[in-house]
């Protein structure tokens, strides 16, 4: 790179100063790999932040609902559902409803490292909840959890495919979802 620089700028920086300036410039970069998603390949799923109040139409009483969010990777087509809790039964039921909404199952499901889906988070060999794994096999899907402590892996839930959209997933420490 320095040789190309010197060809373009014969009177420019010497090698050591060029390297120092380059390292300084490189430290300020926020390098992000843009992921290309094929249609039907990935579905990103997670619980979205803190609970939201849902009001009973007859009594007016509010109950705290957890918000399940599912986003298809290629199209950013989104499904969201309020559930009573974040237990396994609600997680599986919300997946069933999302798959019915989409009209099929993707090749891969990418959950964030929520305890409902992943019993032990590990970058190379995470342990999935056995019931969730059986559900995925039954539906013909693979499950590849996002890497722990890497919020950019849950790309679609975070950005919702829009430039100024608020983050939605809990790995980004968001307390509420604003639309």
Backbone bond lengths (Angstrom), bond angles and torsions (degrees), N, CA, C in turn:
res aa  C-N    CA-C-N  psi(-1)  N-CA   C-N-CA  omega(-1)  CA-C   N-CA-C  phi
1 X - - - 1.441 - - 1.540 108.94 -
2 X 1.337 115.82 -41.21 1.460 119.55 -179.91 1.525 110.24 -63.39
3 X 1.341 116.04 -38.95 1.469 119.66 179.99 1.530 110.67 -62.80
4 X 1.331 116.81 -41.05 1.468 119.97 176.12 1.520 110.77 -63.36
5 X 1.324 115.85 -40.95 1.466 120.77 178.30 1.527 110.30 -61.11
6 X 1.350 117.20 -45.11 1.467 120.83 -178.26 1.532 111.64 -67.08
7 X 1.325 117.50 -32.29 1.469 119.59 176.19 1.526 110.44 -65.61
8 X 1.339 115.85 -39.84 1.467 120.08 -179.63 1.526 111.39 -78.18
9 X 1.345 117.13 -29.12 1.477 122.56 -177.36 1.536 109.30 -133.30
10 X 1.327 118.65 79.69 1.472 121.10 -175.84 1.529 113.88 -58.30
11 X 1.300 118.38 -28.31 1.463 121.32 -179.60 1.541 111.38 -99.46
12 X 1.309 116.71 15.68 1.463 121.14 -175.81 1.513 113.84 -78.57
13 X 1.314 117.14 -162.84 1.455 124.11 -175.45 1.522 111.64 -60.91
14 X 1.329 115.82 149.15 1.461 121.82 170.68 1.525 107.74 -77.29
15 X 1.337 115.69 168.19 1.460 121.23 -172.41 1.533 113.36 -56.20
16 X 1.320 119.04 -50.02 1.463 121.17 -174.84 1.529 111.34 -64.48
17 X 1.334 117.57 -41.88 1.467 120.30 179.28 1.528 110.39 -69.62
18 X 1.319 116.76 -37.30 1.464 120.83 176.42 1.531 109.89 -60.13
19 X 1.339 117.05 -46.31 1.465 120.87 -179.74 1.522 111.10 -62.60
20 X 1.321 116.86 -41.65 1.459 120.17 178.83 1.523 111.23 -63.65
21 X 1.328 116.89 -45.65 1.466 120.64 178.73 1.532 110.59 -64.05
22 X 1.328 117.53 -40.10 1.463 122.07 179.12 1.536 110.72 -62.81
23 X 1.334 117.67 -45.41 1.465 121.20 178.70 1.526 110.88 -61.64
24 X 1.322 116.87 -41.39 1.465 120.74 177.52 1.530 110.41 -61.55
25 X 1.303 117.40 -44.53 1.474 122.32 178.73 1.530 110.77 -63.81
26 X 1.329 116.16 -43.37 1.460 120.59 -176.43 1.522 112.52 -65.87
27 X 1.328 118.58 -33.88 1.473 121.75 179.60 1.518 112.13 -63.12
28 X 1.304 117.88 -23.51 1.457 121.55 -177.07 1.523 113.07 -92.85
29 X 1.318 117.62 1.62 1.460 121.40 178.71 1.519 110.56 -82.96
30 X 1.293 116.74 143.96 1.458 122.66 173.05 1.523 106.20 -113.13
31 X 1.315 115.92 84.88 1.453 121.42 -173.63 1.522 109.91 -77.62
32 X 1.303 115.88 128.35 1.454 122.45 -179.78 1.523 108.31 -132.15
33 X 1.308 116.27 132.04 1.452 121.12 176.68 1.522 108.86 -86.74
34 X 1.291 116.57 117.57 1.459 120.16 176.61 1.520 108.42 -75.49
35 X 1.313 115.45 129.27 1.456 119.74 -178.50 1.526 109.82 -98.58
36 X 1.302 115.09 133.49 1.456 121.31 174.13 1.526 107.06 -96.16
37 X 1.318 116.64 129.80 1.460 120.87 -179.76 1.521 109.45 -115.93
38 X 1.321 115.82 132.10 1.462 120.51 175.97 1.526 108.78 -86.41
39 X 1.305 115.53 149.83 1.471 120.71 179.86 1.527 109.83 -58.53
40 X 1.323 115.63 133.07 1.457 121.51 177.75 1.511 114.92 78.34
41 X 1.323 117.11 3.49 1.462 119.52 -175.95 1.531 113.02 -83.52
42 X 1.346 117.90 -51.69 1.461 120.11 -173.18 1.522 112.74 -130.05
43 X 1.330 113.47 144.20 1.458 121.75 171.97 1.524 106.23 -126.39
44 X 1.332 116.58 119.65 1.454 122.59 179.20 1.531 108.37 -91.96
45 X 1.335 117.76 131.01 1.459 121.47 -176.73 1.522 111.09 -133.19
46 X 1.343 116.06 147.83 1.455 120.71 177.55 1.514 109.79 -171.35
47 X 1.324 115.14 167.02 1.458 122.22 167.49 1.521 106.28 -86.03
48 X 1.316 118.06 138.19 1.467 121.58 -175.32 1.522 110.88 -98.12
49 X 1.311 116.96 97.42 1.459 122.62 170.53 1.520 115.33 58.16
50 X 1.347 115.06 -146.16 1.467 122.77 -177.61 1.529 110.37 -75.83
51 X 1.316 115.65 170.81 1.459 119.77 178.50 1.530 110.24 -71.89
52 X 1.328 114.43 158.81 1.462 121.22 177.05 1.527 107.81 -121.18
53 X 1.316 118.01 149.39 1.473 118.26 179.36 1.533 110.86 -79.11
54 X 1.324 114.90 135.03 1.468 121.45 174.11 1.524 105.73 -121.39
55 X 1.322 116.30 131.64 1.466 120.76 -174.54 1.520 111.06 -101.75
56 X 1.332 115.32 132.60 1.457 122.06 175.72 1.524 107.55 -69.68
57 X 1.327 117.24 129.86 1.469 121.28 -175.69 1.528 112.93 -68.71
58 X 1.332 117.48 -25.87 1.464 118.47 -178.79 1.526 112.92 -91.54
59 X 1.321 117.83 -41.53 1.462 120.02 -176.32 1.524 113.46 -96.65
60 X 1.317 117.33 -21.24 1.460 120.76 -176.63 1.519 112.88 79.42
61 X 1.331 117.19 -0.49 1.458 122.03 179.19 1.531 109.87 -71.53
62 X 1.317 115.82 139.12 1.463 121.03 177.12 1.523 109.94 -94.68
63 X 1.310 116.82 142.26 1.456 121.77 172.61 1.529 107.77 -128.60
64 X 1.343 117.44 144.95 1.467 120.18 -177.83 1.524 110.71 -77.02
65 X 1.301 116.75 122.86 1.456 121.69 -179.18 1.527 110.41 -110.08
66 X 1.309 115.29 139.85 1.460 121.58 172.14 1.519 106.54 -88.52
67 X 1.317 116.69 142.29 1.455 121.00 -177.47 1.518 110.31 -106.52
68 X 1.323 116.16 115.12 1.457 123.13 175.30 1.518 107.26 -87.71
69 X 1.333 117.15 132.30 1.463 121.70 179.38 1.521 109.00 -127.06
70 X 1.318 115.51 134.54 1.454 122.86 177.85 1.530 107.82 -130.81
71 X 1.326 116.29 134.85 1.464 121.04 -178.49 1.521 108.86 -135.32
72 X 1.330 116.90 131.38 1.461 120.50 174.60 1.526 108.83 -78.85
73 X 1.326 116.22 135.39 1.453 121.73 -173.77 1.513 115.31 -62.24
74 X 1.310 118.69 -46.15 1.461 120.87 -173.83 1.526 112.73 -74.66
75 X 1.318 118.07 -38.46 1.463 120.96 -172.05 1.522 114.08 -106.70
76 X 1.315 117.95 -12.74 1.468 123.44 -173.33 1.530 111.75 63.19
77 X 1.317 116.72 19.44 1.460 121.94 176.44 1.523 107.57 -64.14
78 X 1.325 117.58 126.04 1.459 122.13 -168.29 1.520 112.31 -116.36
79 X 1.329 114.72 141.34 1.456 122.48 172.56 1.525 106.67 -126.43
80 X 1.321 117.34 134.88 1.467 121.80 176.81 1.519 108.75 -134.91
81 X 1.333 114.78 145.42 1.464 120.22 -178.83 1.525 109.58 -146.27
82 X 1.328 116.25 133.98 1.456 121.33 174.47 1.527 108.21 -84.83
83 X 1.337 116.36 132.30 1.465 121.17 179.70 1.533 109.50 -124.97
84 X 1.309 116.62 160.38 1.469 121.35 -178.46 1.523 112.85 -68.45
85 X 1.333 116.61 -29.11 1.467 120.31 -177.91 1.528 108.60 -156.38
86 X 1.329 116.12 -174.86 1.461 121.24 178.72 1.524 110.93 -111.96
87 X 1.315 115.13 33.13 1.455 120.35 179.69 1.529 110.21 -81.76
88 X 1.325 115.40 167.15 1.452 122.02 -175.68 1.528 113.02 -57.90
89 X 1.326 117.23 -41.17 1.462 120.10 -179.25 1.534 110.94 -60.62
90 X 1.318 117.30 -43.40 1.467 121.08 178.52 1.529 110.69 -66.56
91 X 1.330 116.97 -38.62 1.471 122.56 179.40 1.530 110.82 -61.36
92 X 1.339 116.23 -48.59 1.468 120.97 -179.87 1.528 110.03 -66.24
93 X 1.338 117.04 -44.84 1.467 120.64 -179.79 1.531 111.08 -61.11
94 X 1.314 117.57 -41.01 1.463 120.86 178.41 1.529 110.77 -65.40
95 X 1.323 116.96 -36.70 1.471 120.07 175.55 1.531 110.38 -63.05
96 X 1.328 116.28 -44.49 1.471 119.90 179.22 1.522 109.92 -59.11
97 X 1.327 116.76 -46.26 1.462 120.33 179.58 1.534 111.43 -63.27
98 X 1.335 117.00 -39.34 1.469 120.55 178.74 1.530 110.40 -64.18
99 X 1.330 117.29 -44.28 1.464 120.34 179.97 1.525 111.13 -65.06
100 X 1.330 117.07 -37.37 1.472 120.47 175.27 1.522 109.78 -64.99
101 X 1.321 117.10 -41.51 1.461 122.11 178.63 1.523 111.01 -60.87
102 X 1.344 117.09 -43.76 1.465 121.29 -179.54 1.522 112.23 -77.31
103 X 1.320 117.71 -20.74 1.459 120.22 -179.76 1.515 113.42 83.51
104 X 1.309 118.06 22.34 1.459 121.34 178.81 1.509 110.83 165.44
105 X 1.332 114.65 -179.66 1.461 120.59 -178.55 1.519 110.14 -113.24
106 X 1.327 117.72 141.63 1.460 120.90 175.73 1.530 110.64 -76.48
107 X 1.308 116.42 170.93 1.458 120.85 175.82 1.524 110.64 -69.38
108 X 1.345 116.47 -42.04 1.459 121.75 -178.29 1.517 111.29 -128.91
109 X 1.319 115.64 145.01 1.453 122.16 171.01 1.520 106.59 -113.54
110 X 1.343 116.30 132.42 1.460 121.81 -178.56 1.525 108.78 -117.23
111 X 1.340 116.67 93.25 1.473 118.25 176.04 1.524 109.59 -84.11
112 X 1.327 115.24 152.92 1.452 118.28 167.54 1.525 104.72 -70.56
113 X 1.287 118.62 174.72 1.461 121.06 -176.32 1.522 112.80 -82.42
114 X 1.320 116.06 49.85 1.454 121.20 175.53 1.521 109.50 -69.74
115 X 1.316 116.93 144.31 1.469 121.09 -178.13 1.525 112.08 -63.52
116 X 1.311 116.77 -20.78 1.460 119.82 178.18 1.525 110.74 -66.20
117 X 1.321 117.60 -35.04 1.458 121.67 -176.37 1.520 113.60 -100.92
118 X 1.321 116.60 -37.74 1.462 121.44 -172.51 1.524 109.38 -117.97
119 X 1.331 116.39 119.51 1.467 119.45 -179.32 1.520 111.79 -82.44
120 X 1.356 117.66 -29.54 1.466 121.73 176.59 1.518 107.92 -142.79
121 X 1.331 115.78 112.76 1.457 120.55 179.70 1.525 109.47 -77.40
122 X 1.309 115.81 132.72 1.459 122.39 177.31 1.514 106.85 -154.81
123 X 1.310 115.90 138.09 1.458 119.52 -176.98 1.524 112.08 -61.13
124 X 1.329 118.07 -37.25 1.458 120.72 -173.06 1.519 114.26 -102.26
125 X 1.317 118.01 -30.49 1.464 119.91 -176.36 1.526 110.62 -147.22
126 X 1.340 118.23 72.66 1.472 119.76 -179.93 1.518 110.75 -71.96
127 X 1.321 115.68 151.30 1.464 121.11 175.76 1.522 108.10 -97.49
128 X 1.327 115.64 123.73 1.462 120.93 177.80 1.516 110.06 -89.53
129 X 1.318 115.31 153.43 1.452 120.89 171.59 1.536 106.26 -60.28
130 X 1.334 118.82 127.65 1.470 120.58 -175.93 1.532 113.83 -57.55
131 X 1.312 117.53 -38.89 1.466 120.05 179.34 1.522 110.59 -65.91
132 X 1.320 117.11 -40.91 1.464 121.35 177.72 1.526 110.20 -63.96
133 X 1.332 116.89 -41.83 1.460 120.78 178.28 1.533 110.58 -61.93
134 X 1.332 116.69 -44.13 1.469 120.26 178.74 1.530 110.97 -63.30
135 X 1.320 116.63 -40.41 1.465 120.82 177.10 1.527 110.30 -59.27
136 X 1.323 116.75 -46.65 1.471 121.10 -178.88 1.526 111.27 -62.59
137 X 1.328 116.63 -43.09 1.468 120.54 178.24 1.525 109.58 -62.30
138 X 1.324 117.13 -43.79 1.465 121.78 178.96 1.531 110.94 -58.91
139 X 1.320 117.36 -38.71 1.467 121.94 -179.70 1.523 113.18 -86.68
140 X 1.334 117.47 -2.70 1.467 121.00 178.02 1.526 113.28 76.87
141 X 1.329 116.72 28.59 1.466 121.14 -179.50 1.520 109.52 -113.25
142 X 1.306 115.51 150.09 1.451 120.80 168.48 1.524 107.85 -94.44
143 X 1.322 117.42 155.97 1.464 121.90 177.23 1.523 107.90 -122.63
144 X 1.334 115.98 120.17 1.460 122.21 178.43 1.525 107.03 -127.70
145 X 1.335 117.20 97.45 1.463 119.32 -178.68 1.526 112.16 -62.23
146 X 1.330 115.46 150.89 1.457 120.53 174.41 1.525 107.89 -63.11
147 X 1.327 116.12 152.32 1.459 119.47 178.86 1.528 109.55 -63.71
148 X 1.322 117.41 139.47 1.460 118.49 178.53 1.521 111.18 -63.18
149 X 1.317 115.25 142.80 1.465 123.67 177.55 1.523 112.94 63.04
150 X 1.330 117.98 24.10 1.458 122.17 177.82 1.519 109.05 -124.91
151 X 1.322 119.22 81.95 1.456 120.74 -174.73 1.517 114.12 -61.57
152 X 1.310 118.75 -21.62 1.464 119.31 -179.34 1.518 112.25 -70.29
153 X 1.344 117.76 -18.27 1.456 119.58 178.03 1.516 111.94 -66.64
154 X 1.292 117.71 -28.12 1.466 120.44 179.92 1.518 109.08 -93.37
155 X 1.296 113.94 44.03 1.456 125.92 -174.32 1.523 114.69 -44.47
156 X 1.306 117.59 -54.19 1.459 119.14 -173.46 1.525 111.81 -66.95
157 X 1.324 117.57 -41.32 1.454 118.77 179.08 1.516 111.17 -66.30
158 X 1.331 117.42 -33.22 1.457 120.15 -179.10 1.516 111.82 -72.42
159 X 1.284 117.61 -48.48 1.446 120.94 -172.58 1.515 112.52 -96.59
160 X 1.306 117.96 -18.04 1.460 122.27 179.73 1.532 109.78 54.41
161 X 1.378 115.54 22.71 1.450 120.26 176.96 1.513 114.36 73.08
162 X 1.329 119.03 8.44 1.461 121.36 -177.86 1.512 109.44 -124.92
163 X 1.327 115.98 146.66 1.457 121.21 -175.16 1.522 113.55 -62.62
164 X 1.316 119.23 -45.49 1.456 120.97 -175.61 1.517 113.55 -106.54
165 X 1.315 116.57 22.11 1.454 121.38 -179.15 1.525 110.38 -76.19
166 X 1.335 118.87 142.83 1.469 120.33 178.98 1.515 110.76 -73.42
167 X 1.338 118.14 153.09 1.458 120.64 175.25 1.522 110.49 -64.84
168 X 1.339 115.33 150.27 1.451 119.42 -179.44 1.515 113.73 -117.27
169 X 1.313 118.17 -22.57 1.459 116.46 -170.66 1.504 113.60 -94.36
170 X 1.309 114.86 154.69 1.460 120.79 -174.18 1.525 112.62 -70.11
171 X 1.327 118.24 -19.05 1.465 118.64 -179.59 1.522 110.42 -69.18
172 X 1.312 118.39 -14.29 1.464 121.67 178.80 1.513 111.55 -99.49
173 X 1.336 116.91 9.19 1.460 123.10 174.82 1.523 112.73 61.14
174 X 1.320 116.54 42.29 1.449 121.18 178.65 1.514 108.53 -94.50
175 X 1.327 116.78 133.16 1.455 119.45 -176.33 1.511 113.29 -86.59
176 X 1.326 117.81 -29.51 1.464 120.16 179.59 1.500 110.07 -143.28
177 X 1.303 115.95 163.07 1.452 121.14 176.61 1.522 108.26 -108.10
178 X 1.288 117.50 124.67 1.462 121.61 175.96 1.510 108.62 -108.89
179 X 1.297 117.38 138.71 1.459 118.14 -179.26 1.496 110.74 -107.80
